[in-house]
Amino acid sequence: MCGIIGMIDAKPVALPLLAALRRLEYRGYDSAGMATLNEGRIERRRSEGKIVRLEKVLQKEPLFGTTGIGHTRWATHGAPVEKNAHPHANGTLAVVHNGIIENFASLRKELEEEGRRFESETDSEVIVHLLTREVERNDGDLALACREVLPRLKGMFALVAMFAGKEGLLFGARCGSPLVLGFSDGDKGESVGYFGSDALSLSGLAERIVYLHDGEWALLRAREEDSQLFDANNAPRGLSLQPMPVMAVALGKGNHRHFMEKEIVEQPSVWSDVLSARLDPATRRPRLPALPFLFRDISTLHMTACGTAYYAALVAKYWLEAFAGIAVEVDVASELRYRAPVLRSGDQVAMCVSQSGETMDSLEALRLYRKAGLKTIALVNVEQSSIARLCDVVLPTHAGPEIGVASTKAFTTQLLTLACFTLTAANERGWLSNEQTSSFVEALTCLPGLAARCLEKFGASESQFAEAAQLLARAHDVLYLGRGVSYPIALEGALKIKEISYIHAEGYAAGEMKHGPIALVDDSVPILAVAPYDRWFAKTLSNLHEVASRGAKVILVSSARGVAAADEGGVALAARVVLPDCEEVLAKRTDADKSSEENKTKEGEENARGWSVLEMMHPILYSLPVQILAHDVALLKGTDVDQPRNLAKSVTVE
Ligand code: AGP
């Protein structure tokens, strides 16, 4: 969604602002702009479309000045055209804004009745006129003007303003949407001050940063000792700066064509990082942060999330119910408030799953849980995020920054973290013994190696994904099927392909086809089955017979045993993707370790409900082929892999 950058330097700021806007591109946007103070006058350049178009405008008409603000806009109110691009400005001040001013219509009416003229269709422009009015009313007292304006604005937003004639000063406020303030030491010892809508936008610039809390506002100057930060009650608060974390975006894409490719490929090593962080070598069991409840007191876990994170929560529902006997309610965050969930503190807790930790729908759902008095857990990738701050416990997923809009490593690290959460719950509730829990853990440690095998030929011309990708790329509609724990992976696979290749795709529970969707089947609709050779395989195979006999081109994603069973069963496969067989890998390990007393427990050992660790490993491993196929299909279609149209990485509006 919208990205904000602000900068005060002793040197011209236009080029560093442009570079920072590029770092904000990953958030998703459809126009961009910047403004600087040139000898006290506000000058601005804007353009619809990508940053490269703004760059061309700047080449023709450069901007000068050492104080400036920049913005990438994801349209909410008003089309993505130049007149709606930020900064919005008049002769007095310029504003960049992220979020929505919900009462903008009444404010606009009030301001227009006073004779103030609007140039855009945006909600953001009311901030310009409100601030201007308060600056006029308060004889140019900017701090007072800013204080007066904030309570008039309803909604969730962050904003930064720059004032004509006031070089070296920026005003910024956080009301729901994140805003970061930072500083660095310039070449000659002078200081540089920054605002950014996330830490990533300031990577390579700021050396020290502070996240504004909700309701806080700041008057930024180049030097930290001259800058002022105020809390929601307008009381001054000290700047407790922290060192800027090292950001992957600063390191770039390496040899990869896109961030998505890089993020897919790094999964084996990222999974190892997650397991090292989560597993206790002494007990050989998972290690979680201290929780404000006991698993044995919990009857229900409520989970909420959006998009890919929602599918991770769905997988966890299967796991927690089967392995730990905890009832799990999973809600799409944007819907939770529109039903009447039965929430009670005591035996119920809640978890919000989010890569960014800033998704507004998830934040609002979380507030509902908290209002009902439930203890809350944030399963997030960004530990400083709003969702993390709002929860009682933070479970970081350790994926590292994810830049591609299509979530990949964030999803699989959510799954791994949820697997560790489930094992802890199962162990503490007595559903898995210590020995069983350790043997599950040891099995999970095979996953990075299995992932590496799966990724071996990713990108190579002889890749086994090529045939399936060609088939999918030619289609207008695609169906993804899965059963049991593979069903959420089918949903995720369908989301992934529609996000980045714009092919219409839907995920279904394999058994649901005959209840309606099978009417869609003909030879133009490829059907991809996510079907590890597991306890549900035979039933899924029957469903594949049903669609194949109606002309569907079936793509089977399974192990060699699954593919052989399909061939023997006479299902004509149009393409096949063969994954390492988890069961065989575990059996070999157990054989090799037979002599060891410690490893007496079979890793495939089943729990009381007959589920084994395979049901934990499969959804994690089988996420890779659906990511790879979406990526490869997008390449074939020539779409923008990292920044697909209309999408934003962090969705900060409801
Ligand atoms: C995933 O590929 C999507 N871009 C999207 O569905 C995403 O997962 C969703 O918006 C939730 O984001 P979050 O995890 O940052 O809350």
Residues whose N, C-alpha, C, O or C-beta is under 5 A from the ligand:
A	BS01	AGP	C306 G307 T308 A309 V353 S354 Q355 S356 G357 T359 V405 A406 S407 A648 K649 V651
